[in-house]
Amino acid sequence: MTTILPTDANDNVIPALRLKMDGAQSIAVTSALSARNAIGFSTETRVISVYATGSVYLRFGELGAVAASTDHYFPEGVYYDFAIGGDGVDHTPYLAVIAADTDCNLYISEKS
């Protein structure tokens, strides 16, 4: 795979985006009701990192985004980066989430 990011001696990509100042958010997630980030992601944010303490379902979208059990499954204990815009792609300012099993927390870090 071609990349413009730097790589280490084993050709693994080295993340080169910086954490956005005041760009950390968390969401208390339940299986009863969809929740989303209270503050939309900055228009300058191109990538968000996500970590969940329990399995969840995710839906990216606008202010009215609502997650359901038919959305993308995201497993517990995984730290993952998602592109949310830039390079001609529309910006997605919200992440809706609902628990797959038990209540948990979702942590989000904006990167640019």
Legacy VTK file of the C-alpha trace (Angstrom):
# vtk DataFile Version 3.0
C-alpha trace
ASCII
DATASET POLYDATA
POINTS 112 float
0.000 0.000 0.000
1.334 3.431 -0.950
1.463 6.078 1.788
2.955 9.514 2.280
3.281 8.917 6.031
6.699 8.016 7.432
7.478 4.326 8.029
9.700 2.522 10.525
12.445 -0.021 9.732
9.788 -2.728 9.230
7.755 -0.559 6.816
5.021 0.007 9.416
3.334 3.385 9.033
4.155 5.857 11.811
1.143 8.021 12.746
2.067 11.592 11.877
-1.041 13.487 12.954
-1.040 15.571 16.106
-3.637 15.463 18.867
-5.863 18.537 18.691
-5.709 20.795 21.738
-9.056 20.518 23.590
-10.050 17.756 21.159
-10.677 14.959 23.672
-14.239 13.821 24.317
-15.924 10.879 25.995
-19.389 9.428 25.663
-21.211 7.384 28.310
-22.743 4.567 26.252
-25.800 2.474 27.119
-27.749 -0.182 25.244
-31.008 1.681 25.915
-30.391 4.883 23.978
-28.084 6.169 21.252
-25.657 8.915 22.348
-23.273 11.144 20.376
-20.450 13.591 20.962
-21.845 16.800 22.486
-19.509 19.062 20.518
-19.094 18.530 16.784
-15.605 17.724 15.552
-13.612 20.729 14.361
-13.672 21.368 10.615
-9.869 21.140 10.800
-10.030 17.584 12.195
-9.308 14.943 9.570
-8.988 11.865 11.777
-10.411 10.775 15.125
-9.060 8.015 17.341
-11.629 5.928 19.185
-11.356 3.536 22.144
-14.327 1.778 23.767
-14.387 0.012 27.143
-17.190 -2.232 25.822
-18.459 -3.374 22.419
-20.533 -0.743 20.594
-22.230 0.104 17.305
-21.096 3.283 15.517
-22.712 5.694 13.058
-21.001 8.807 11.678
-23.155 11.710 10.548
-24.621 15.114 11.247
-26.203 16.481 14.442
-29.219 14.148 14.157
-27.174 10.935 13.786
-28.596 8.004 15.771
-26.812 4.658 16.201
-28.612 1.310 16.043
-27.664 -2.350 16.353
-27.605 -2.543 12.536
-24.690 -0.077 12.325
-20.964 -0.827 12.298
-19.832 -3.042 15.166
-16.765 -1.821 17.055
-15.154 -4.214 19.573
-14.090 -3.493 23.131
-10.485 -2.598 23.872
-9.401 -1.549 20.365
-7.713 1.807 19.650
-8.553 2.767 16.073
-8.285 5.780 13.759
-11.172 6.869 11.513
-10.913 9.432 8.706
-13.741 11.971 8.977
-12.930 14.332 6.114
-10.349 16.252 4.177
-8.840 15.895 0.706
-12.168 16.598 -1.002
-14.221 14.294 1.246
-17.152 15.802 3.170
-16.478 16.397 6.855
-18.435 14.264 9.340
-18.819 16.182 12.639
-20.665 13.656 14.845
-20.302 10.069 16.027
-23.389 8.318 17.393
-22.919 5.180 19.467
-24.983 2.551 21.276
-23.731 -0.319 23.443
-23.768 -3.813 21.953
-23.973 -5.535 25.337
-23.200 -3.648 28.533
-22.876 0.026 29.404
-19.413 1.418 28.746
-17.454 4.537 27.793
-16.198 5.635 24.413
-13.142 7.903 24.267
-12.457 10.120 21.259
-9.327 12.082 20.330
-9.381 14.514 17.421
-6.275 14.644 15.216
-5.244 17.010 12.476
LINES 1 113
112 0 1 2 3 4 5 6 7 8 9 10 11 12 13 14 15 16 17 18 19 20 21 22 23 24 25 26 27 28 29 30 31 32 33 34 35 36 37 38 39 40 41 42 43 44 45 46 47 48 49 50 51 52 53 54 55 56 57 58 59 60 61 62 63 64 65 66 67 68 69 70 71 72 73 74 75 76 77 78 79 80 81 82 83 84 85 86 87 88 89 90 91 92 93 94 95 96 97 98 99 100 101 102 103 104 105 106 107 108 109 110 111
